[in-house]
Amino acid sequence: MTREIHEEFGLTIEGARLTGRPFPSHQQSGAVSWFFTARLRTLEIAAIRLGDEGQEWRMMPIAEFVDHPRAVAHFRALVAEAAGGFRD
């Protein structure tokens, strides 16, 4: 997982800082995908650089993401569920 974070965002995040949970894959029937969260430090946010697959990113309040019309539908519920640990 830490390799994927580095490839996608240019960040090195220690595995101990990640919290994850499985969910049914939306790309492959019967497969499992994982949803990870982590608190990012200010310097890490400033260092984010998208890899070849990313199109756009920006920081926004969780509620704004959950209600955003361009948010990936199945991620809305996952983010809303995970938000309980990130509301301070």
PDB file of N, CA, C and O in Angstrom:
ATOM      1  N   MET A   1       0.812  -1.187   0.000  1.00  0.00           N
ATOM      2  CA  MET A   1       0.000   0.000   0.000  1.00  0.00           C
ATOM      3  C   MET A   1       0.863   1.262   0.000  1.00  0.00           C
ATOM      4  O   MET A   1       0.552   2.216  -0.713  1.00  0.00           O
ATOM      5  N   THR A   2       1.921   1.283   0.772  1.00  0.00           N
ATOM      6  CA  THR A   2       2.758   2.478   0.825  1.00  0.00           C
ATOM      7  C   THR A   2       3.399   2.768  -0.534  1.00  0.00           C
ATOM      8  O   THR A   2       3.645   3.926  -0.871  1.00  0.00           O
ATOM      9  N   ARG A   3       3.667   1.720  -1.310  1.00  0.00           N
ATOM     10  CA  ARG A   3       4.210   1.909  -2.663  1.00  0.00           C
ATOM     11  C   ARG A   3       3.183   2.620  -3.544  1.00  0.00           C
ATOM     12  O   ARG A   3       3.537   3.515  -4.310  1.00  0.00           O
ATOM     13  N   GLU A   4       1.911   2.224  -3.438  1.00  0.00           N
ATOM     14  CA  GLU A   4       0.853   2.858  -4.223  1.00  0.00           C
ATOM     15  C   GLU A   4       0.699   4.331  -3.856  1.00  0.00           C
ATOM     16  O   GLU A   4       0.506   5.171  -4.735  1.00  0.00           O
ATOM     17  N   ILE A   5       0.782   4.648  -2.579  1.00  0.00           N
ATOM     18  CA  ILE A   5       0.674   6.046  -2.147  1.00  0.00           C
ATOM     19  C   ILE A   5       1.804   6.864  -2.756  1.00  0.00           C
ATOM     20  O   ILE A   5       1.604   7.995  -3.198  1.00  0.00           O
ATOM     21  N   HIS A   6       2.992   6.273  -2.771  1.00  0.00           N
ATOM     22  CA  HIS A   6       4.120   6.987  -3.355  1.00  0.00           C
ATOM     23  C   HIS A   6       3.933   7.166  -4.861  1.00  0.00           C
ATOM     24  O   HIS A   6       4.192   8.246  -5.393  1.00  0.00           O
ATOM     25  N   GLU A   7       3.489   6.123  -5.544  1.00  0.00           N
ATOM     26  CA  GLU A   7       3.280   6.209  -6.992  1.00  0.00           C
ATOM     27  C   GLU A   7       2.188   7.212  -7.353  1.00  0.00           C
ATOM     28  O   GLU A   7       2.334   7.970  -8.311  1.00  0.00           O
ATOM     29  N   GLU A   8       1.102   7.219  -6.595  1.00  0.00           N
ATOM     30  CA  GLU A   8      -0.048   8.060  -6.933  1.00  0.00           C
ATOM     31  C   GLU A   8       0.101   9.508  -6.488  1.00  0.00           C
ATOM     32  O   GLU A   8      -0.384  10.420  -7.158  1.00  0.00           O
ATOM     33  N   PHE A   9       0.781   9.724  -5.341  1.00  0.00           N
ATOM     34  CA  PHE A   9       0.833  11.067  -4.753  1.00  0.00           C
ATOM     35  C   PHE A   9       2.234  11.591  -4.486  1.00  0.00           C
ATOM     36  O   PHE A   9       2.390  12.749  -4.099  1.00  0.00           O
ATOM     37  N   GLY A  10       3.251  10.771  -4.682  1.00  0.00           N
ATOM     38  CA  GLY A  10       4.615  11.195  -4.416  1.00  0.00           C
ATOM     39  C   GLY A  10       4.935  11.302  -2.933  1.00  0.00           C
ATOM     40  O   GLY A  10       5.900  11.967  -2.557  1.00  0.00           O
ATOM     41  N   LEU A  11       4.144  10.660  -2.088  1.00  0.00           N
ATOM     42  CA  LEU A  11       4.330  10.727  -0.636  1.00  0.00           C
ATOM     43  C   LEU A  11       4.856   9.419  -0.088  1.00  0.00           C
ATOM     44  O   LEU A  11       4.578   8.348  -0.628  1.00  0.00           O
ATOM     45  N   THR A  12       5.616   9.515   0.986  1.00  0.00           N
ATOM     46  CA  THR A  12       6.040   8.329   1.731  1.00  0.00           C
ATOM     47  C   THR A  12       5.342   8.395   3.088  1.00  0.00           C
ATOM     48  O   THR A  12       5.679   9.227   3.931  1.00  0.00           O
ATOM     49  N   ILE A  13       4.372   7.512   3.288  1.00  0.00           N
ATOM     50  CA  ILE A  13       3.593   7.458   4.529  1.00  0.00           C
ATOM     51  C   ILE A  13       3.867   6.099   5.169  1.00  0.00           C
ATOM     52  O   ILE A  13       3.716   5.060   4.528  1.00  0.00           O
ATOM     53  N   GLU A  14       4.266   6.118   6.420  1.00  0.00           N
ATOM     54  CA  GLU A  14       4.524   4.861   7.120  1.00  0.00           C
ATOM     55  C   GLU A  14       3.214   4.075   7.257  1.00  0.00           C
ATOM     56  O   GLU A  14       2.156   4.647   7.518  1.00  0.00           O
ATOM     57  N   GLY A  15       3.308   2.774   7.079  1.00  0.00           N
ATOM     58  CA  GLY A  15       2.131   1.910   7.169  1.00  0.00           C
ATOM     59  C   GLY A  15       1.389   2.032   8.494  1.00  0.00           C
ATOM     60  O   GLY A  15       0.167   1.889   8.529  1.00  0.00           O
ATOM     61  N   ALA A  16       2.106   2.294   9.582  1.00  0.00           N
ATOM     62  CA  ALA A  16       1.477   2.419  10.897  1.00  0.00           C
ATOM     63  C   ALA A  16       0.536   3.623  10.969  1.00  0.00           C
ATOM     64  O   ALA A  16      -0.322   3.680  11.849  1.00  0.00           O
ATOM     65  N   ARG A  17       0.685   4.581  10.058  1.00  0.00           N
ATOM     66  CA  ARG A  17      -0.188   5.758  10.046  1.00  0.00           C
ATOM     67  C   ARG A  17      -1.470   5.532   9.250  1.00  0.00           C
ATOM     68  O   ARG A  17      -2.354   6.388   9.248  1.00  0.00           O
ATOM     69  N   LEU A  18      -1.579   4.397   8.581  1.00  0.00           N
ATOM     70  CA  LEU A  18      -2.743   4.106   7.747  1.00  0.00           C
ATOM     71  C   LEU A  18      -3.768   3.275   8.501  1.00  0.00           C
ATOM     72  O   LEU A  18      -3.429   2.373   9.267  1.00  0.00           O
ATOM     73  N   THR A  19      -5.021   3.604   8.265  1.00  0.00           N
ATOM     74  CA  THR A  19      -6.127   2.798   8.763  1.00  0.00           C
ATOM     75  C   THR A  19      -6.918   2.364   7.543  1.00  0.00           C
ATOM     76  O   THR A  19      -7.268   3.197   6.707  1.00  0.00           O
ATOM     77  N   GLY A  20      -7.204   1.079   7.426  1.00  0.00           N
ATOM     78  CA  GLY A  20      -7.898   0.602   6.241  1.00  0.00           C
ATOM     79  C   GLY A  20      -9.024  -0.349   6.555  1.00  0.00           C
ATOM     80  O   GLY A  20      -9.093  -0.945   7.629  1.00  0.00           O
ATOM     81  N   ARG A  21      -9.901  -0.469   5.584  1.00  0.00           N
ATOM     82  CA  ARG A  21     -10.972  -1.451   5.690  1.00  0.00           C
ATOM     83  C   ARG A  21     -11.332  -1.948   4.301  1.00  0.00           C
ATOM     84  O   ARG A  21     -11.277  -1.187   3.335  1.00  0.00           O
ATOM     85  N   PRO A  22     -11.704  -3.228   4.194  1.00  0.00           N
ATOM     86  CA  PRO A  22     -12.065  -3.786   2.891  1.00  0.00           C
ATOM     87  C   PRO A  22     -13.489  -3.389   2.500  1.00  0.00           C
ATOM     88  O   PRO A  22     -14.328  -3.099   3.352  1.00  0.00           O
ATOM     89  N   PHE A  23     -13.738  -3.385   1.189  1.00  0.00           N
ATOM     90  CA  PHE A  23     -15.089  -3.198   0.670  1.00  0.00           C
ATOM     91  C   PHE A  23     -15.173  -3.945  -0.668  1.00  0.00           C
ATOM     92  O   PHE A  23     -14.150  -4.174  -1.313  1.00  0.00           O
ATOM     93  N   PRO A  24     -16.385  -4.323  -1.084  1.00  0.00           N
ATOM     94  CA  PRO A  24     -16.525  -5.047  -2.350  1.00  0.00           C
ATOM     95  C   PRO A  24     -16.044  -4.204  -3.522  1.00  0.00           C
ATOM     96  O   PRO A  24     -16.419  -3.039  -3.654  1.00  0.00           O
ATOM     97  N   SER A  25     -15.222  -4.790  -4.362  1.00  0.00           N
ATOM     98  CA  SER A  25     -14.681  -4.083  -5.524  1.00  0.00           C
ATOM     99  C   SER A  25     -15.795  -3.678  -6.481  1.00  0.00           C
ATOM    100  O   SER A  25     -16.739  -4.434  -6.712  1.00  0.00           O
ATOM    101  N   HIS A  26     -15.672  -2.482  -7.029  1.00  0.00           N
ATOM    102  CA  HIS A  26     -16.614  -2.008  -8.042  1.00  0.00           C
ATOM    103  C   HIS A  26     -16.069  -2.263  -9.440  1.00  0.00           C
ATOM    104  O   HIS A  26     -16.731  -1.963 -10.433  1.00  0.00           O
ATOM    105  N   GLN A  27     -14.860  -2.815  -9.519  1.00  0.00           N
ATOM    106  CA  GLN A  27     -14.244  -3.086 -10.815  1.00  0.00           C
ATOM    107  C   GLN A  27     -14.233  -4.559 -11.173  1.00  0.00           C
ATOM    108  O   GLN A  27     -14.241  -4.914 -12.352  1.00  0.00           O
ATOM    109  N   GLN A  28     -14.215  -5.426 -10.155  1.00  0.00           N
ATOM    110  CA  GLN A  28     -14.128  -6.860 -10.420  1.00  0.00           C
ATOM    111  C   GLN A  28     -15.084  -7.599  -9.483  1.00  0.00           C
ATOM    112  O   GLN A  28     -14.907  -7.576  -8.265  1.00  0.00           O
ATOM    113  N   SER A  29     -16.071  -8.237 -10.041  1.00  0.00           N
ATOM    114  CA  SER A  29     -17.072  -8.954  -9.267  1.00  0.00           C
ATOM    115  C   SER A  29     -16.423 -10.010  -8.361  1.00  0.00           C
ATOM    116  O   SER A  29     -15.595 -10.799  -8.815  1.00  0.00           O
ATOM    117  N   GLY A  30     -16.800 -10.018  -7.098  1.00  0.00           N
ATOM    118  CA  GLY A  30     -16.280 -10.990  -6.149  1.00  0.00           C
ATOM    119  C   GLY A  30     -14.942 -10.624  -5.533  1.00  0.00           C
ATOM    120  O   GLY A  30     -14.482 -11.302  -4.615  1.00  0.00           O
ATOM    121  N   ALA A  31     -14.310  -9.566  -6.019  1.00  0.00           N
ATOM    122  CA  ALA A  31     -13.004  -9.149  -5.488  1.00  0.00           C
ATOM    123  C   ALA A  31     -13.203  -8.141  -4.356  1.00  0.00           C
ATOM    124  O   ALA A  31     -14.282  -7.577  -4.177  1.00  0.00           O
ATOM    125  N   VAL A  32     -12.139  -7.940  -3.611  1.00  0.00           N
ATOM    126  CA  VAL A  32     -12.152  -7.008  -2.487  1.00  0.00           C
ATOM    127  C   VAL A  32     -11.171  -5.872  -2.774  1.00  0.00           C
ATOM    128  O   VAL A  32     -10.049  -6.106  -3.223  1.00  0.00           O
ATOM    129  N   SER A  33     -11.602  -4.662  -2.513  1.00  0.00           N
ATOM    130  CA  SER A  33     -10.733  -3.486  -2.586  1.00  0.00           C
ATOM    131  C   SER A  33     -10.537  -2.973  -1.164  1.00  0.00           C
ATOM    132  O   SER A  33     -11.229  -3.399  -0.240  1.00  0.00           O
ATOM    133  N   TRP A  34      -9.595  -2.060  -0.999  1.00  0.00           N
ATOM    134  CA  TRP A  34      -9.320  -1.502   0.326  1.00  0.00           C
ATOM    135  C   TRP A  34      -9.430   0.011   0.285  1.00  0.00           C
ATOM    136  O   TRP A  34      -9.045   0.643  -0.699  1.00  0.00           O
ATOM    137  N   PHE A  35      -9.957   0.591   1.357  1.00  0.00           N
ATOM    138  CA  PHE A  35     -10.075   2.028   1.539  1.00  0.00           C
ATOM    139  C   PHE A  35      -9.194   2.405   2.723  1.00  0.00           C
ATOM    140  O   PHE A  35      -9.402   1.914   3.833  1.00  0.00           O
ATOM    141  N   PHE A  36      -8.207   3.278   2.493  1.00  0.00           N
ATOM    142  CA  PHE A  36      -7.277   3.682   3.544  1.00  0.00           C
ATOM    143  C   PHE A  36      -7.431   5.162   3.862  1.00  0.00           C
ATOM    144  O   PHE A  36      -7.715   5.980   2.987  1.00  0.00           O
ATOM    145  N   THR A  37      -7.239   5.482   5.127  1.00  0.00           N
ATOM    146  CA  THR A  37      -7.213   6.873   5.568  1.00  0.00           C
ATOM    147  C   THR A  37      -5.940   7.111   6.370  1.00  0.00           C
ATOM    148  O   THR A  37      -5.354   6.185   6.931  1.00  0.00           O
ATOM    149  N   ALA A  38      -5.529   8.372   6.409  1.00  0.00           N
ATOM    150  CA  ALA A  38      -4.382   8.790   7.226  1.00  0.00           C
ATOM    151  C   ALA A  38      -4.478  10.292   7.426  1.00  0.00           C
ATOM    152  O   ALA A  38      -4.998  11.009   6.570  1.00  0.00           O
ATOM    153  N   ARG A  39      -3.983  10.757   8.542  1.00  0.00           N
ATOM    154  CA  ARG A  39      -3.863  12.201   8.761  1.00  0.00           C
ATOM    155  C   ARG A  39      -2.565  12.648   8.103  1.00  0.00           C
ATOM    156  O   ARG A  39      -1.500  12.079   8.343  1.00  0.00           O
ATOM    157  N   LEU A  40      -2.674  13.672   7.273  1.00  0.00           N
ATOM    158  CA  LEU A  40      -1.488  14.185   6.598  1.00  0.00           C
ATOM    159  C   LEU A  40      -0.984  15.427   7.312  1.00  0.00           C
ATOM    160  O   LEU A  40      -1.757  16.245   7.811  1.00  0.00           O
ATOM    161  N   ARG A  41       0.314  15.539   7.343  1.00  0.00           N
ATOM    162  CA  ARG A  41       0.959  16.727   7.904  1.00  0.00           C
ATOM    163  C   ARG A  41       0.957  17.839   6.857  1.00  0.00           C
ATOM    164  O   ARG A  41       0.887  17.567   5.659  1.00  0.00           O
ATOM    165  N   THR A  42       1.034  19.076   7.305  1.00  0.00           N
ATOM    166  CA  THR A  42       0.994  20.227   6.396  1.00  0.00           C
ATOM    167  C   THR A  42       2.055  20.116   5.302  1.00  0.00           C
ATOM    168  O   THR A  42       1.770  20.398   4.138  1.00  0.00           O
ATOM    169  N   LEU A  43       3.261  19.714   5.657  1.00  0.00           N
ATOM    170  CA  LEU A  43       4.322  19.579   4.653  1.00  0.00           C
ATOM    171  C   LEU A  43       4.030  18.468   3.651  1.00  0.00           C
ATOM    172  O   LEU A  43       4.414  18.564   2.486  1.00  0.00           O
ATOM    173  N   GLU A  44       3.354  17.420   4.099  1.00  0.00           N
ATOM    174  CA  GLU A  44       2.988  16.335   3.178  1.00  0.00           C
ATOM    175  C   GLU A  44       1.945  16.823   2.180  1.00  0.00           C
ATOM    176  O   GLU A  44       2.019  16.498   0.995  1.00  0.00           O
ATOM    177  N   ILE A  45       0.989  17.588   2.644  1.00  0.00           N
ATOM    178  CA  ILE A  45      -0.036  18.119   1.740  1.00  0.00           C
ATOM    179  C   ILE A  45       0.620  18.987   0.671  1.00  0.00           C
ATOM    180  O   ILE A  45       0.285  18.890  -0.510  1.00  0.00           O
ATOM    181  N   ALA A  46       1.549  19.831   1.088  1.00  0.00           N
ATOM    182  CA  ALA A  46       2.240  20.713   0.146  1.00  0.00           C
ATOM    183  C   ALA A  46       3.095  19.927  -0.852  1.00  0.00           C
ATOM    184  O   ALA A  46       3.366  20.413  -1.950  1.00  0.00           O
ATOM    185  N   ALA A  47       3.516  18.727  -0.483  1.00  0.00           N
ATOM    186  CA  ALA A  47       4.405  17.925  -1.334  1.00  0.00           C
ATOM    187  C   ALA A  47       3.660  17.011  -2.306  1.00  0.00           C
ATOM    188  O   ALA A  47       4.305  16.357  -3.125  1.00  0.00           O
ATOM    189  N   ILE A  48       2.348  16.941  -2.252  1.00  0.00           N
ATOM    190  CA  ILE A  48       1.587  16.033  -3.118  1.00  0.00           C
ATOM    191  C   ILE A  48       1.817  16.381  -4.581  1.00  0.00           C
ATOM    192  O   ILE A  48       1.668  17.530  -4.997  1.00  0.00           O
ATOM    193  N   ARG A  49       2.177  15.379  -5.339  1.00  0.00           N
ATOM    194  CA  ARG A  49       2.349  15.487  -6.789  1.00  0.00           C
ATOM    195  C   ARG A  49       1.688  14.267  -7.408  1.00  0.00           C
ATOM    196  O   ARG A  49       2.073  13.136  -7.115  1.00  0.00           O
ATOM    197  N   LEU A  50       0.698  14.488  -8.259  1.00  0.00           N
ATOM    198  CA  LEU A  50      -0.019  13.366  -8.863  1.00  0.00           C
ATOM    199  C   LEU A  50       0.868  12.594  -9.815  1.00  0.00           C
ATOM    200  O   LEU A  50       1.690  13.165 -10.531  1.00  0.00           O
ATOM    201  N   GLY A  51       0.684  11.270  -9.810  1.00  0.00           N
ATOM    202  CA  GLY A  51       1.374  10.414 -10.763  1.00  0.00           C
ATOM    203  C   GLY A  51       0.667  10.456 -12.108  1.00  0.00           C
ATOM    204  O   GLY A  51      -0.119  11.365 -12.376  1.00  0.00           O
ATOM    205  N   ASP A  52       0.945   9.483 -12.942  1.00  0.00           N
ATOM    206  CA  ASP A  52       0.390   9.445 -14.295  1.00  0.00           C
ATOM    207  C   ASP A  52      -1.123   9.234 -14.333  1.00  0.00           C
ATOM    208  O   ASP A  52      -1.766   9.616 -15.311  1.00  0.00           O
ATOM    209  N   GLU A  53      -1.706   8.634 -13.290  1.00  0.00           N
ATOM    210  CA  GLU A  53      -3.125   8.291 -13.317  1.00  0.00           C
ATOM    211  C   GLU A  53      -4.027   9.398 -12.777  1.00  0.00           C
ATOM    212  O   GLU A  53      -5.220   9.415 -13.078  1.00  0.00           O
ATOM    213  N   GLY A  54      -3.490  10.312 -11.995  1.00  0.00           N
ATOM    214  CA  GLY A  54      -4.309  11.340 -11.377  1.00  0.00           C
ATOM    215  C   GLY A  54      -4.708  12.441 -12.345  1.00  0.00           C
ATOM    216  O   GLY A  54      -3.946  12.798 -13.244  1.00  0.00           O
ATOM    217  N   GLN A  55      -5.905  12.975 -12.154  1.00  0.00           N
ATOM    218  CA  GLN A  55      -6.388  14.059 -12.991  1.00  0.00           C
ATOM    219  C   GLN A  55      -6.433  15.378 -12.234  1.00  0.00           C
ATOM    220  O   GLN A  55      -6.108  16.426 -12.791  1.00  0.00           O
ATOM    221  N   GLU A  56      -6.833  15.332 -10.977  1.00  0.00           N
ATOM    222  CA  GLU A  56      -6.974  16.542 -10.182  1.00  0.00           C
ATOM    223  C   GLU A  56      -7.081  16.163  -8.711  1.00  0.00           C
ATOM    224  O   GLU A  56      -7.575  15.088  -8.368  1.00  0.00           O
ATOM    225  N   TRP A  57      -6.615  17.055  -7.850  1.00  0.00           N
ATOM    226  CA  TRP A  57      -6.832  16.879  -6.417  1.00  0.00           C
ATOM    227  C   TRP A  57      -6.885  18.256  -5.787  1.00  0.00           C
ATOM    228  O   TRP A  57      -6.323  19.218  -6.310  1.00  0.00           O
ATOM    229  N   ARG A  58      -7.567  18.337  -4.658  1.00  0.00           N
ATOM    230  CA  ARG A  58      -7.576  19.550  -3.849  1.00  0.00           C
ATOM    231  C   ARG A  58      -8.094  19.204  -2.459  1.00  0.00           C
ATOM    232  O   ARG A  58      -8.842  18.244  -2.279  1.00  0.00           O
ATOM    233  N   MET A  59      -7.689  19.988  -1.501  1.00  0.00           N
ATOM    234  CA  MET A  59      -8.183  19.827  -0.141  1.00  0.00           C
ATOM    235  C   MET A  59      -9.570  20.467  -0.066  1.00  0.00           C
ATOM    236  O   MET A  59      -9.813  21.517  -0.661  1.00  0.00           O
ATOM    237  N   MET A  60     -10.480  19.815   0.677  1.00  0.00           N
ATOM    238  CA  MET A  60     -11.815  20.368   0.883  1.00  0.00           C
ATOM    239  C   MET A  60     -12.406  19.756   2.145  1.00  0.00           C
ATOM    240  O   MET A  60     -11.990  18.678   2.569  1.00  0.00           O
ATOM    241  N   PRO A  61     -13.368  20.437   2.743  1.00  0.00           N
ATOM    242  CA  PRO A  61     -14.032  19.839   3.899  1.00  0.00           C
ATOM    243  C   PRO A  61     -14.684  18.509   3.505  1.00  0.00           C
ATOM    244  O   PRO A  61     -15.129  18.338   2.371  1.00  0.00           O
ATOM    245  N   ILE A  62     -14.732  17.590   4.439  1.00  0.00           N
ATOM    246  CA  ILE A  62     -15.279  16.256   4.158  1.00  0.00           C
ATOM    247  C   ILE A  62     -16.706  16.357   3.632  1.00  0.00           C
ATOM    248  O   ILE A  62     -17.053  15.692   2.656  1.00  0.00           O
ATOM    249  N   ALA A  63     -17.534  17.180   4.267  1.00  0.00           N
ATOM    250  CA  ALA A  63     -18.934  17.316   3.835  1.00  0.00           C
ATOM    251  C   ALA A  63     -19.023  17.801   2.391  1.00  0.00           C
ATOM    252  O   ALA A  63     -19.912  17.381   1.651  1.00  0.00           O
ATOM    253  N   GLU A  64     -18.114  18.678   1.985  1.00  0.00           N
ATOM    254  CA  GLU A  64     -18.115  19.165   0.605  1.00  0.00           C
ATOM    255  C   GLU A  64     -17.803  18.032  -0.364  1.00  0.00           C
ATOM    256  O   GLU A  64     -18.430  17.929  -1.419  1.00  0.00           O
ATOM    257  N   PHE A  65     -16.831  17.171  -0.013  1.00  0.00           N
ATOM    258  CA  PHE A  65     -16.526  16.029  -0.877  1.00  0.00           C
ATOM    259  C   PHE A  65     -17.730  15.097  -0.988  1.00  0.00           C
ATOM    260  O   PHE A  65     -18.104  14.683  -2.085  1.00  0.00           O
ATOM    261  N   VAL A  66     -18.330  14.773   0.149  1.00  0.00           N
ATOM    262  CA  VAL A  66     -19.461  13.827   0.160  1.00  0.00           C
ATOM    263  C   VAL A  66     -20.603  14.334  -0.710  1.00  0.00           C
ATOM    264  O   VAL A  66     -21.305  13.537  -1.332  1.00  0.00           O
ATOM    265  N   ASP A  67     -20.797  15.647  -0.762  1.00  0.00           N
ATOM    266  CA  ASP A  67     -21.883  16.229  -1.557  1.00  0.00           C
ATOM    267  C   ASP A  67     -21.459  16.653  -2.964  1.00  0.00           C
ATOM    268  O   ASP A  67     -22.296  17.099  -3.749  1.00  0.00           O
ATOM    269  N   HIS A  68     -20.186  16.523  -3.289  1.00  0.00           N
ATOM    270  CA  HIS A  68     -19.679  17.023  -4.564  1.00  0.00           C
ATOM    271  C   HIS A  68     -20.220  16.187  -5.731  1.00  0.00           C
ATOM    272  O   HIS A  68     -20.169  14.958  -5.682  1.00  0.00           O
ATOM    273  N   PRO A  69     -20.735  16.838  -6.773  1.00  0.00           N
ATOM    274  CA  PRO A  69     -21.314  16.092  -7.898  1.00  0.00           C
ATOM    275  C   PRO A  69     -20.299  15.264  -8.685  1.00  0.00           C
ATOM    276  O   PRO A  69     -20.687  14.319  -9.373  1.00  0.00           O
ATOM    277  N   ARG A  70     -19.005  15.596  -8.599  1.00  0.00           N
ATOM    278  CA  ARG A  70     -17.997  14.833  -9.337  1.00  0.00           C
ATOM    279  C   ARG A  70     -17.315  13.766  -8.478  1.00  0.00           C
ATOM    280  O   ARG A  70     -16.438  13.050  -8.962  1.00  0.00           O
ATOM    281  N   ALA A  71     -17.710  13.656  -7.217  1.00  0.00           N
ATOM    282  CA  ALA A  71     -17.131  12.622  -6.356  1.00  0.00           C
ATOM    283  C   ALA A  71     -17.571  11.244  -6.846  1.00  0.00           C
ATOM    284  O   ALA A  71     -18.714  11.058  -7.263  1.00  0.00           O
ATOM    285  N   VAL A  72     -16.655  10.287  -6.790  1.00  0.00           N
ATOM    286  CA  VAL A  72     -16.988   8.914  -7.177  1.00  0.00           C
ATOM    287  C   VAL A  72     -18.034   8.405  -6.180  1.00  0.00           C
ATOM    288  O   VAL A  72     -17.806   8.396  -4.970  1.00  0.00           O
ATOM    289  N   ALA A  73     -19.181   7.984  -6.710  1.00  0.00           N
ATOM    290  CA  ALA A  73     -20.343   7.656  -5.875  1.00  0.00           C
ATOM    291  C   ALA A  73     -20.025   6.688  -4.731  1.00  0.00           C
ATOM    292  O   ALA A  73     -20.408   6.941  -3.589  1.00  0.00           O
ATOM    293  N   HIS A  74     -19.334   5.587  -5.022  1.00  0.00           N
ATOM    294  CA  HIS A  74     -19.102   4.612  -3.958  1.00  0.00           C
ATOM    295  C   HIS A  74     -18.083   5.098  -2.927  1.00  0.00           C
ATOM    296  O   HIS A  74     -18.017   4.548  -1.827  1.00  0.00           O
ATOM    297  N   PHE A  75     -17.291   6.116  -3.261  1.00  0.00           N
ATOM    298  CA  PHE A  75     -16.369   6.673  -2.271  1.00  0.00           C
ATOM    299  C   PHE A  75     -17.069   7.650  -1.328  1.00  0.00           C
ATOM    300  O   PHE A  75     -16.588   7.880  -0.218  1.00  0.00           O
ATOM    301  N   ARG A  76     -18.185   8.221  -1.745  1.00  0.00           N
ATOM    302  CA  ARG A  76     -18.914   9.146  -0.873  1.00  0.00           C
ATOM    303  C   ARG A  76     -19.265   8.482   0.453  1.00  0.00           C
ATOM    304  O   ARG A  76     -19.008   9.043   1.518  1.00  0.00           O
ATOM    305  N   ALA A  77     -19.849   7.298   0.393  1.00  0.00           N
ATOM    306  CA  ALA A  77     -20.250   6.602   1.618  1.00  0.00           C
ATOM    307  C   ALA A  77     -19.032   6.192   2.446  1.00  0.00           C
ATOM    308  O   ALA A  77     -19.057   6.292   3.672  1.00  0.00           O
ATOM    309  N   LEU A  78     -17.977   5.734   1.792  1.00  0.00           N
ATOM    310  CA  LEU A  78     -16.769   5.339   2.522  1.00  0.00           C
ATOM    311  C   LEU A  78     -16.144   6.533   3.242  1.00  0.00           C
ATOM    312  O   LEU A  78     -15.722   6.414   4.393  1.00  0.00           O
ATOM    313  N   VAL A  79     -16.083   7.668   2.577  1.00  0.00           N
ATOM    314  CA  VAL A  79     -15.513   8.869   3.187  1.00  0.00           C
ATOM    315  C   VAL A  79     -16.398   9.346   4.332  1.00  0.00           C
ATOM    316  O   VAL A  79     -15.892   9.701   5.396  1.00  0.00           O
ATOM    317  N   ALA A  80     -17.702   9.360   4.127  1.00  0.00           N
ATOM    318  CA  ALA A  80     -18.618   9.783   5.182  1.00  0.00           C
ATOM    319  C   ALA A  80     -18.479   8.889   6.408  1.00  0.00           C
ATOM    320  O   ALA A  80     -18.478   9.380   7.537  1.00  0.00           O
ATOM    321  N   GLU A  81     -18.362   7.586   6.194  1.00  0.00           N
ATOM    322  CA  GLU A  81     -18.204   6.627   7.291  1.00  0.00           C
ATOM    323  C   GLU A  81     -16.889   6.860   8.025  1.00  0.00           C
ATOM    324  O   GLU A  81     -16.849   6.837   9.255  1.00  0.00           O
ATOM    325  N   ALA A  82     -15.823   7.082   7.278  1.00  0.00           N
ATOM    326  CA  ALA A  82     -14.500   7.284   7.887  1.00  0.00           C
ATOM    327  C   ALA A  82     -14.385   8.634   8.578  1.00  0.00           C
ATOM    328  O   ALA A  82     -13.528   8.810   9.444  1.00  0.00           O
ATOM    329  N   ALA A  83     -15.225   9.583   8.216  1.00  0.00           N
ATOM    330  CA  ALA A  83     -15.107  10.955   8.726  1.00  0.00           C
ATOM    331  C   ALA A  83     -15.230  11.046  10.239  1.00  0.00           C
ATOM    332  O   ALA A  83     -14.716  11.994  10.832  1.00  0.00           O
ATOM    333  N   GLY A  84     -15.878  10.116  10.866  1.00  0.00           N
ATOM    334  CA  GLY A  84     -16.031  10.170  12.315  1.00  0.00           C
ATOM    335  C   GLY A  84     -14.714  10.304  13.046  1.00  0.00           C
ATOM    336  O   GLY A  84     -14.668  10.935  14.102  1.00  0.00           O
ATOM    337  N   GLY A  85     -13.645   9.738  12.526  1.00  0.00           N
ATOM    338  CA  GLY A  85     -12.334   9.825  13.157  1.00  0.00           C
ATOM    339  C   GLY A  85     -11.520  11.029  12.748  1.00  0.00           C
ATOM    340  O   GLY A  85     -10.387  11.196  13.201  1.00  0.00           O
ATOM    341  N   PHE A  86     -12.081  11.875  11.894  1.00  0.00           N
ATOM    342  CA  PHE A  86     -11.316  13.006  11.353  1.00  0.00           C
ATOM    343  C   PHE A  86     -12.047  14.337  11.527  1.00  0.00           C
ATOM    344  O   PHE A  86     -11.822  15.256  10.739  1.00  0.00           O
ATOM    345  N   ARG A  87     -12.889  14.468  12.503  1.00  0.00           N
ATOM    346  CA  ARG A  87     -13.692  15.676  12.626  1.00  0.00           C
ATOM    347  C   ARG A  87     -13.173  16.671  13.661  1.00  0.00           C
ATOM    348  O   ARG A  87     -13.898  17.601  14.013  1.00  0.00           O
ATOM    349  N   ASP A  88     -11.973  16.518  14.153  1.00  0.00           N
ATOM    350  CA  ASP A  88     -11.500  17.497  15.146  1.00  0.00           C
ATOM    351  C   ASP A  88     -10.656  18.577  14.530  1.00  0.00           C
ATOM    352  O   ASP A  88     -10.186  19.471  15.235  1.00  0.00           O
TER     353      ASP A  88
END
